[in-house]
Amino acid sequence: MGRHLAWLAVAALLVAGSGSFARAQPQPGRTEIGVFCVEGRLVLAQKRIEEMKQYYRGAVCRLDQDHSDTAAREKLLRMGGANAPCSCDF
């Protein structure tokens, strides 16, 4: 009986320890959808500004961003829609 109780205690410690280990792991960041001005035109992209600058190799700035695709699209439409003229001069 004592041996079973010891095994049960060890199992409980392992479960409790693994649970706290899982909580300690870094959580992946939320994806941001950005409204960018790329070479004078509005673009919606799910990339970081550094990636956009490297990909387009030109004048790129982020005008807005959101966690939701729908909200980002609404912001894009309020600014004039995809490919509408824009400026990074601010």
URDA-V652407 format. One record per helix or strand of 2 or more residues. SS is the DSSP state (alpha for helix, beta for strand). FROM is the first residue (numbers start at 0). LEN is the number of residues. If there is no record, write none. Layout:
# URDA-V652407
ss=SS from=FROM len=LEN
ss=SS from=FROM len=LEN
This chain:
# URDA-V652407
ss=alpha from=1 len=23
ss=beta from=32 len=6
ss=beta from=40 len=5
ss=alpha from=48 len=8
ss=beta from=59 len=7
ss=alpha from=68 len=10
